[in-house]
Amino acid sequence: MEWLASISADAQAMSLWESIAVALAVVYLVGAMNSKLWCWPAAFVSTLIYTVLFWKVALLMESLLNVYYMAMAVYGFWMWRYGGGSQTGVAMVSWSLSRHLQLIAVTAVVALALGYVMSNYTHADFAYLDAATTTFAVMTTVLVALKVIENWLYWVVIDLVSIYLYVSKGFMLTSALFVFYTVLAFYSYWVWRKAYLQQEQGNCPNTLTAT
């Protein structure tokens, strides 16, 4: 099949460092899904590699975005280890629908403003969709660090939109990776939801494991 051939060709063209970055990104997601503290060091190294790679090919905004992700990896590690006023780290929380709607509204306004600037003053394709995925990814990364269980639902939507963008640009390998991310995000929400309910029932006061 043609799309399999495209994925194979992309895979062969990947650099060693890009391969390492992708592998560590998967390690981060699996670790985050299971509330493992070591997911944050994996995220830090992965985004560090991406920061350098994107800078070398003059994708400056992508590089800067990954600098932000590096900072969030440090923040996430600290929150999961020492946050919430406990030496065992911050506990999982679930936010109300109204709070999420407010957060979505504010983030959407920022995305629209950024999309307008990109559409009118740069050569960006899919300016508004690109701005939306970026702004919501920035916001959702904070929710992961705070262990808001609904963060995974945001990632499902972000990943689905990203798949469309990547397919449109011919990045078939990355698109396939994001299909995996989407499935994993669905499963992660189920895992976190289950752990949160156990936590609320007093069976599991803090679901974070430092191993």
C-alpha positions as CSV (number, residue, x, y, z in Angstrom):
1,M,0.0,0.0,0.0
2,E,1.2,3.5,-0.8
3,W,0.8,4.9,2.7
4,L,2.8,2.0,4.1
5,A,5.6,2.7,1.6
6,S,5.5,6.4,2.6
7,I,5.9,5.4,6.3
8,S,8.8,3.1,5.4
9,A,10.5,5.8,3.4
10,D,10.1,8.3,6.3
11,A,11.4,5.8,8.8
12,Q,14.5,5.2,6.7
13,A,15.1,8.9,6.4
14,M,14.9,9.6,10.2
15,S,18.2,10.5,11.8
16,L,19.5,8.6,14.8
17,W,18.8,11.6,17.1
18,E,15.2,11.9,15.8
19,S,14.7,8.2,16.4
20,I,15.9,8.6,20.0
21,A,13.6,11.6,20.5
22,V,10.6,9.7,19.2
23,A,11.4,6.7,21.4
24,L,11.8,8.9,24.5
25,A,8.5,10.6,23.6
26,V,6.8,7.2,23.7
27,V,8.5,6.4,26.9
28,Y,7.2,9.6,28.4
29,L,3.6,8.9,27.3
30,V,3.7,5.4,28.7
31,G,5.2,6.6,31.9
32,A,2.7,9.5,32.2
33,M,-0.2,7.1,31.6
34,N,1.0,5.0,34.6
35,S,1.9,8.1,36.7
36,K,5.5,7.2,36.8
37,L,7.9,10.0,37.9
38,W,10.6,8.9,35.4
39,C,8.4,10.0,32.6
40,W,9.5,13.6,33.1
41,P,13.3,13.0,32.6
42,A,12.4,11.1,29.4
43,A,10.3,14.1,28.3
44,F,13.1,16.5,29.1
45,V,15.7,14.6,27.0
46,S,13.3,14.1,24.1
47,T,12.4,17.8,23.9
48,L,16.0,18.8,24.3
49,I,16.8,16.7,21.2
50,Y,13.9,18.2,19.3
51,T,14.9,21.7,20.3
52,V,18.3,21.2,18.7
53,L,17.0,19.5,15.6
54,F,14.3,22.1,14.9
55,W,16.8,24.9,15.5
56,K,19.2,23.4,12.9
57,V,16.5,23.3,10.2
58,A,15.3,26.8,11.0
59,L,12.0,25.8,12.6
60,L,12.4,28.4,15.2
61,M,8.9,28.5,16.7
62,E,8.9,24.7,17.0
63,S,12.3,24.9,18.7
64,L,11.0,27.5,21.1
65,L,8.0,25.4,21.8
66,N,10.2,22.6,22.8
67,V,12.2,24.8,25.1
68,Y,8.8,25.4,26.9
69,Y,8.3,21.6,27.0
70,M,11.7,21.3,28.6
71,A,10.8,23.8,31.3
72,M,7.4,22.0,31.8
73,A,9.3,18.7,32.2
74,V,11.2,20.2,35.2
75,Y,8.0,21.7,36.6
76,G,6.1,18.4,36.1
77,F,8.8,16.4,37.9
78,W,8.7,18.8,40.8
79,M,4.9,18.8,41.1
80,W,4.7,15.0,40.9
81,R,7.5,14.6,43.5
82,Y,6.9,17.5,45.9
83,G,3.7,19.4,44.9
84,G,0.4,19.6,46.7
85,G,2.1,20.2,50.1
86,S,3.1,16.5,50.3
87,Q,6.5,14.8,50.0
88,T,4.7,12.1,47.9
89,G,3.6,14.6,45.2
90,V,0.5,16.1,43.9
91,A,-2.7,13.9,43.8
92,M,-4.9,13.5,40.8
93,V,-7.8,15.9,40.4
94,S,-10.9,16.3,38.3
95,W,-12.1,19.7,37.2
96,S,-15.7,20.7,36.7
97,L,-17.2,21.1,33.2
98,S,-17.7,24.9,33.8
99,R,-14.0,25.3,34.7
100,H,-13.0,23.4,31.5
101,L,-15.3,25.5,29.4
102,Q,-13.7,28.7,30.8
103,L,-10.3,27.3,30.1
104,I,-11.2,26.3,26.6
105,A,-12.7,29.8,25.9
106,V,-9.6,31.6,27.0
107,T,-7.3,29.3,25.1
108,A,-9.5,29.5,22.0
109,V,-9.3,33.4,22.1
110,V,-5.5,33.2,22.3
111,A,-5.4,30.6,19.4
112,L,-7.6,32.9,17.2
113,A,-5.4,35.9,17.9
114,L,-2.2,33.9,17.1
115,G,-3.9,32.3,14.1
116,Y,-4.8,35.8,12.8
117,V,-1.2,37.0,13.1
118,M,0.1,33.9,11.4
119,S,-2.4,34.0,8.6
120,N,-1.9,37.7,7.8
121,Y,1.8,38.2,8.5
122,T,3.5,34.9,7.8
123,H,3.5,32.3,5.1
124,A,2.0,29.7,7.5
125,D,-0.3,27.0,6.1
126,F,-3.4,26.0,8.2
127,A,-2.6,29.0,10.3
128,Y,-5.6,28.7,12.6
129,L,-5.4,25.0,13.1
130,D,-1.7,25.2,13.7
131,A,-2.2,28.0,16.3
132,A,-4.9,26.0,18.0
133,T,-2.9,22.8,18.3
134,T,0.0,24.8,19.7
135,T,-1.9,26.9,22.2
136,F,-4.0,24.0,23.5
137,A,-0.8,21.8,23.7
138,V,0.8,24.4,25.8
139,M,-2.2,24.6,28.1
140,T,-2.7,20.9,28.3
141,T,0.9,20.2,29.3
142,V,0.2,22.3,32.4
143,L,-2.8,20.1,33.2
144,V,-0.6,17.0,32.9
145,A,1.8,18.5,35.5
146,L,-1.2,19.3,37.8
147,K,-2.5,15.8,37.3
148,V,-5.9,16.9,36.0
149,I,-7.3,13.7,34.7
150,E,-9.2,15.4,31.8
151,N,-5.9,16.4,30.2
152,W,-6.0,13.2,28.2
153,L,-9.3,14.2,26.5
154,Y,-7.6,17.4,25.4
155,W,-4.8,15.4,24.0
156,V,-7.2,13.2,22.0
157,V,-8.6,16.2,20.2
158,I,-5.1,17.8,19.7
159,D,-3.7,14.6,18.3
160,L,-6.6,14.1,15.9
161,V,-6.2,17.6,14.5
162,S,-2.4,17.1,14.4
163,I,-2.9,13.9,12.3
164,Y,-4.8,15.9,9.7
165,L,-2.1,18.6,9.6
166,Y,0.7,16.1,9.3
167,V,-1.1,14.0,6.6
168,S,-1.8,17.2,4.6
169,K,2.0,17.9,4.7
170,G,3.0,14.4,3.8
171,F,4.6,13.5,7.2
172,M,3.2,9.9,7.2
173,L,5.5,8.5,9.9
174,T,4.6,11.3,12.3
175,S,1.0,10.8,11.4
176,A,1.2,7.1,12.3
177,L,2.9,8.0,15.5
178,F,0.1,10.4,16.4
179,V,-2.5,7.7,15.7
180,F,-0.7,5.7,18.4
181,Y,-0.7,8.8,20.6
182,T,-4.5,9.2,20.2
183,V,-5.2,5.6,21.2
184,L,-2.8,5.9,24.1
185,A,-4.5,9.1,25.3
186,F,-7.9,7.4,25.3
187,Y,-6.5,4.5,27.3
188,S,-4.6,6.9,29.6
189,Y,-7.8,8.7,30.5
190,W,-9.4,5.4,31.5
191,V,-6.4,4.5,33.6
192,W,-6.3,7.9,35.4
193,R,-10.0,8.0,35.8
194,K,-10.0,4.6,37.5
195,A,-7.1,5.6,39.8
196,Y,-8.8,8.9,40.6
197,L,-12.0,7.1,41.7
198,Q,-9.9,4.8,43.9
199,Q,-8.1,7.8,45.4
200,E,-11.5,9.5,46.2
201,Q,-12.7,6.3,47.9
202,G,-9.7,6.4,50.2
203,N,-8.2,3.2,48.8
204,C,-5.3,5.0,47.1
205,P,-4.4,8.3,48.8
206,N,-1.8,9.2,46.1
207,T,-1.5,7.2,42.9
208,L,2.0,8.5,42.1
209,T,4.8,5.9,42.1
210,A,8.3,7.2,42.0
211,T,9.8,4.2,40.3
